[in-house]
Amino acid sequence: MLVTYRRSGGPKPRSDESVEVSEDGTVTSRRVVALARVGRFASQTEPAVLKSLAKAVEAVADATVEMEAPGRPPFEIEDIETAGASFSFHPEQKLPKPVTTLRNRLRKVYADLGENPVAGIELAVDASGTTATVRAIGGEPCEVDWANASATFDLHDARQALVSSGQLDFGLGNGRQQLATDWQQTARLSSLDFSPEMTLQVRLGFSMRFDGDRWRDCQVTVVAGKGW
């Protein structure tokens, strides 16, 4: 393992994300709170990216970081671990430049991995704002638990004032299910008077099984229209 980056905590739904980069360039990640996609992701990083990460890892060998007192809870914590160093900090605190550089590069790697799902869930809304679709993604089945699932929407006008909100019915059932990669369900938003200058936000909360037989609460969100 070359370096690991984790982000955890914060208000509900709590972050529980990670990205690991191996010395051979293999990159894996877990994301549980995100736009569009959550689940497990993996890829092989480009040689130039791996080389720059290795240099950034070397640069933090002598760095020190003391966790500063964060704001009022619940607060989010970030962790970086290499073979020779370990740092914990909250997102708002000032860090030594080498640590900031490494953290930013790891965040970029994490963001790029969204295009390489292994097993997960994707949420999408059509351009007209009339339907929302949840589907399984990646080359492997994923196991989810719909027992406490919630699907909601909020519609804001051009000035971001709330116009409408409510529940969505994807017909997900109840309890644990293993989803094949071609699984998908659609819910209608036909009662909304949506237009592109408005902002439509759809959220789906549920649980997903990750490595080590650990279940984690997930929330995937999609935004259509103007956005913020």
Phi, psi and omega in degrees: 000126179276311182199147177232138177234134179227150173226129185213161176088207183086179180290160177295140355288128188288143176292147175202057187257153176208155170218133179237132178244121178273163182295338178272002177097358176290132181237130176231152179210160174234133173224132183241342177229111187197166171279135170074311189220139171226160178135211179253140183224152180202151175196178174249117185287154179294146180306320181294321178293317179298320179297317180292325177294318179299320177294320179294324177296316178299324185291339182264005186302324183255007182282153175230142178225126174253129180297119176277158179295118180284178177289197181293141179291159003279138182240160182260145180236140173246144179229139172234133180226129173237181179296333185242001183208157178212132182226141172229136183198165174260155191302334186272347186281154180280135184241158171302146185306316179299325180289319177300317179300313180295316179302315181294322179292322177292323175298321179294317177300316179299314181297318182294333182293346178301341179272001184229068182286142171264313177200126182184194183233136177239141177240135181218153175235136180289162188299331181277353180070026182258339179220149172238139183234132173248133182217155174278141182230162178098173183272354181238151175297154174239151180250125183234165176232114181268005188306319181242028182293148176220136178233119185225163175222154172225133177244126179244148179280186184297337178263011178070018173279139182292126180258317184203152175207159181176191181259154174242148179244104177270357184063045188280343185082199184218135178099190186278141178217144170261122187256124175288164186290349178258009182284140172199155178222148183234142175238144182268144175239035190294341181280353183272141174262074187271143174218157187301333180281356177267175178234122178247124179241126178241135181231142175230122178248140182192184176244149180223145179272129178244182181304149181079015180057035179259129178265134181232143175288133182237152169218124176246137186230143174229141181238130178241154179091218186293319184075190182244000000 
